[in-house]
Amino acid sequence: MNLKLERAWISGLAQDFYVNNHCHEFLEIICFVSGCGTTNVAGTHYEISRNSIAVIPAKVIHDQKNASEVKSICLLATGSGLEDYCGLWSDDSGVIRKLSENLMLEYARRERTGAAYIIDGLLAQVVGHCHRLIEAGGRRTVHESAMASALAMIQENNGNVSVQELAASLFMSQDNFRRQFRELNGMSPMQAIIKARIDHAMDLMNSDEKLSISAIAYQCGFDSPFYFSRLFRKVTGKSPSDFIKE
């Protein structure tokens, strides 16, 4: 498919403005010109600042929350070769921002003779520099970003989250979520949840609270101390009581 600019616009949004979850029909390149805030792309949280570059494939859910007034340039394109990648990178050189600003100047006067050629050339440079930026910063596919986000959510919540909640947060079916999670993380979502709960239990055992094994089991989301003890031994190779003694 040939590279084509489908739509372009400059966005200027006020401090504390929140852009609800949404998606686009085409891949979106967002160049943040000024301001700061956060964005959640395919379930992964990113900090926005000047010269941040977001690459968001078609139909990928994302939002934006501004901590200050934020100005950005949004380009919807097809045929970029960026369709498999998803995330936000920092273009410290500012090259992509400058190219995007020049592109928007031509786009605003696109009826002028030769403007279409200049726009196409500038878009090709923006896309080319995006490829270089992604290569240098570490490639992340849509699925990799989503599954990394799910794993982080499990760990941040000490395993106190369900597979249903994780799948829903990524707008995926549970079966599809389980399959992709295992492929990219080397374990099932439930295994990751249990490991996070056991890790939290070990932290509690090492704390000064001196909780009973039963109290730790229930606090970490297990239905019974017996079930907790069985899984604890399976994960650590020791019983909870032996771990505490050490």
C-alpha positions as CSV (number, residue, x, y, z in Angstrom):
1,M,0.0,0.0,0.0
2,N,1.3,3.5,-0.9
3,L,1.9,6.0,1.9
4,K,-1.1,8.4,2.1
5,L,-2.2,11.1,4.5
6,E,-5.8,10.5,5.3
7,R,-6.4,13.4,7.6
8,A,-4.4,15.9,9.7
9,W,-5.2,18.5,12.4
10,I,-3.7,20.6,15.1
11,S,-5.1,19.9,18.6
12,G,-5.0,22.5,21.4
13,L,-6.6,21.4,24.6
14,A,-6.8,23.1,28.0
15,Q,-5.3,22.1,31.3
16,D,-7.2,19.3,33.0
17,F,-9.0,18.5,29.8
18,Y,-9.7,14.8,29.4
19,V,-10.1,13.1,26.1
20,N,-12.2,10.0,26.6
21,N,-11.3,6.5,25.3
22,H,-11.6,6.5,21.5
23,C,-10.0,5.1,18.4
24,H,-9.6,5.9,14.7
25,E,-10.1,4.2,11.4
26,F,-6.5,4.8,10.4
27,L,-3.1,4.7,12.1
28,E,-2.4,7.9,14.1
29,I,0.9,9.6,14.6
30,I,0.7,12.2,17.4
31,C,3.5,14.7,17.8
32,F,3.2,16.6,21.1
33,V,4.4,20.1,20.5
34,S,4.0,21.5,24.0
35,G,2.5,20.8,27.4
36,C,2.4,17.7,29.6
37,G,0.0,15.0,30.7
38,T,-0.6,11.3,30.4
39,T,-2.1,9.0,27.8
40,N,-3.2,5.4,28.0
41,V,-2.7,3.5,24.8
42,A,-3.9,-0.1,24.5
43,G,-3.8,-0.3,28.3
44,T,-0.3,1.1,28.8
45,H,0.2,4.3,30.6
46,Y,2.6,7.0,29.2
47,E,3.8,10.4,30.3
48,I,3.4,13.1,27.7
49,S,5.9,15.9,27.2
50,R,7.3,18.2,24.4
51,N,8.6,16.1,21.5
52,S,6.8,12.9,22.6
53,I,5.7,10.9,19.6
54,A,2.8,8.4,19.8
55,V,2.2,5.8,17.2
56,I,-1.3,4.3,17.6
57,P,-2.6,1.7,15.1
58,A,-6.1,1.8,13.7
59,K,-8.9,0.8,16.2
60,V,-6.6,0.8,19.2
61,I,-8.2,2.4,22.2
62,H,-6.5,5.4,23.8
63,D,-7.2,8.5,25.9
64,Q,-5.4,11.7,27.0
65,K,-5.4,13.6,30.3
66,N,-3.8,17.0,30.3
67,A,-1.8,18.3,33.3
68,S,-1.3,21.6,31.4
69,E,-2.5,23.0,28.1
70,V,-1.3,20.6,25.5
71,K,-0.8,21.3,21.8
72,S,-0.3,18.4,19.4
73,I,-0.2,17.6,15.7
74,C,-2.3,14.5,14.7
75,L,-1.7,12.7,11.5
76,L,-3.9,9.8,10.2
77,A,-2.1,7.8,7.6
78,T,-2.2,4.5,5.7
79,G,0.7,2.6,4.1
80,S,3.3,3.7,6.7
81,G,4.6,0.3,7.7
82,L,4.1,1.4,11.3
83,E,0.9,-0.6,11.7
84,D,2.4,-3.3,13.9
85,Y,3.9,-0.9,16.4
86,C,2.2,0.9,19.3
87,G,3.4,3.2,22.1
88,L,5.0,6.5,22.8
89,W,8.6,7.5,22.3
90,S,10.7,10.7,23.0
91,D,12.2,12.4,20.0
92,D,14.8,14.5,21.8
93,S,16.1,15.9,18.5
94,G,12.8,17.5,17.8
95,V,13.1,16.5,14.1
96,I,9.7,14.9,13.9
97,R,8.0,17.9,15.5
98,K,9.7,20.3,13.0
99,L,8.7,18.2,10.1
100,S,5.1,17.8,11.3
101,E,4.9,21.6,11.8
102,N,6.1,22.2,8.2
103,L,3.6,19.6,7.0
104,M,0.7,21.4,8.7
105,L,1.8,24.7,7.1
106,E,1.5,23.1,3.7
107,Y,-1.7,21.2,4.7
108,A,-3.4,24.5,5.6
109,R,-2.6,25.7,2.0
110,R,-3.0,22.4,0.3
111,E,-4.9,23.9,-2.7
112,R,-1.6,25.7,-3.8
113,T,0.3,24.3,-6.7
114,G,2.8,21.6,-5.7
115,A,1.4,21.4,-2.1
116,A,0.4,17.7,-2.5
117,Y,4.0,16.8,-3.5
118,I,5.5,18.7,-0.6
119,I,3.0,17.2,1.9
120,D,3.7,13.7,0.6
121,G,7.5,14.3,1.0
122,L,7.2,15.7,4.5
123,L,4.9,12.8,5.5
124,A,7.4,10.3,4.2
125,Q,10.1,12.0,6.3
126,V,7.9,11.9,9.4
127,V,7.3,8.2,8.9
128,G,10.9,7.5,8.2
129,H,12.0,9.2,11.4
130,C,9.3,7.4,13.3
131,H,10.8,4.1,12.1
132,R,14.2,5.2,13.3
133,L,12.9,6.3,16.6
134,I,11.1,3.1,17.2
135,E,14.1,1.0,16.2
136,A,16.4,3.0,18.6
137,G,13.9,3.0,21.5
138,G,12.8,-0.6,21.3
139,R,10.0,-2.0,19.1
140,R,6.7,-2.6,20.8
141,T,3.8,-4.2,18.9
142,V,0.2,-3.6,19.9
143,H,0.0,-7.0,21.5
144,E,3.3,-6.7,23.4
145,S,2.2,-3.3,24.8
146,A,-1.2,-4.7,25.9
147,M,0.2,-7.8,27.6
148,A,3.0,-5.9,29.3
149,S,0.3,-3.6,30.6
150,A,-1.7,-6.5,31.9
151,L,1.3,-8.0,33.7
152,A,2.1,-4.6,35.3
153,M,-1.6,-4.3,36.4
154,I,-1.3,-7.7,38.1
155,Q,1.9,-6.8,39.9
156,E,0.7,-3.3,40.9
157,N,-2.4,-4.8,42.5
158,N,-0.6,-7.6,44.2
159,G,-2.6,-10.1,42.2
160,N,-5.9,-8.7,43.4
161,V,-7.5,-8.6,40.0
162,S,-9.4,-11.1,37.9
163,V,-8.8,-12.4,34.4
164,Q,-12.2,-11.0,33.5
165,E,-11.2,-7.5,34.7
166,L,-7.9,-7.6,32.8
167,A,-9.5,-8.7,29.6
168,A,-12.2,-6.1,29.9
169,S,-9.6,-3.3,30.5
170,L,-8.0,-4.2,27.1
171,F,-11.3,-4.6,25.3
172,M,-10.5,-8.3,24.6
173,S,-12.4,-11.6,25.0
174,Q,-11.1,-13.7,27.9
175,D,-10.0,-16.5,25.6
176,N,-8.1,-14.2,23.3
177,F,-6.5,-12.5,26.3
178,R,-5.4,-15.8,27.9
179,R,-3.8,-16.9,24.7
180,Q,-1.9,-13.7,24.0
181,F,-0.8,-13.3,27.6
182,R,0.7,-16.8,27.7
183,E,2.4,-16.3,24.3
184,L,4.1,-13.1,25.4
185,N,4.7,-13.6,29.1
186,G,5.4,-17.4,29.2
187,M,2.7,-18.1,31.8
188,S,-1.1,-18.0,32.1
189,P,-2.8,-14.9,33.6
190,M,-3.9,-17.0,36.6
191,Q,-0.3,-18.2,37.1
192,A,0.8,-14.5,37.1
193,I,-2.0,-13.6,39.5
194,I,-1.0,-16.4,41.9
195,K,2.7,-15.5,41.8
196,A,1.9,-11.8,42.5
197,R,-0.3,-12.9,45.5
198,I,2.5,-15.2,46.8
199,D,5.1,-12.4,46.4
200,H,2.8,-10.1,48.4
201,A,2.4,-12.8,51.1
202,M,6.2,-13.1,51.4
203,D,6.4,-9.4,51.8
204,L,3.8,-9.5,54.6
205,M,5.7,-12.4,56.3
206,N,8.9,-10.4,56.2
207,S,7.2,-7.3,57.7
208,D,6.9,-6.3,61.3
209,E,3.1,-6.9,61.4
210,K,3.5,-10.5,62.6
211,L,0.3,-11.7,61.0
212,S,-0.9,-15.2,61.2
213,I,-0.8,-17.5,58.2
214,S,-4.6,-17.5,58.0
215,A,-4.7,-13.7,58.1
216,I,-2.0,-13.4,55.4
217,A,-3.9,-16.0,53.2
218,Y,-7.2,-14.0,53.3
219,Q,-5.5,-10.7,52.9
220,C,-3.8,-11.9,49.8
221,G,-7.0,-13.1,48.2
222,F,-7.0,-16.8,48.9
223,D,-10.2,-18.6,49.9
224,S,-8.6,-20.7,52.6
225,P,-5.3,-21.1,54.5
226,F,-5.0,-24.7,53.2
227,Y,-5.2,-23.6,49.5
228,F,-2.8,-20.8,50.2
229,S,-0.3,-23.1,51.9
230,R,-0.5,-25.6,49.0
231,L,0.1,-22.9,46.4
232,F,2.8,-21.2,48.5
233,R,4.8,-24.5,48.6
234,K,4.3,-25.1,44.9
235,V,5.7,-21.6,44.1
236,T,8.5,-21.3,46.6
237,G,9.3,-24.9,47.5
238,K,8.6,-24.2,51.2
239,S,5.6,-24.1,53.5
240,P,4.6,-20.7,54.9
241,S,5.6,-21.7,58.4
242,D,9.1,-22.8,57.2
243,F,9.5,-19.5,55.3
244,I,8.6,-17.5,58.4
245,K,11.1,-19.5,60.6
246,E,13.9,-18.6,58.2
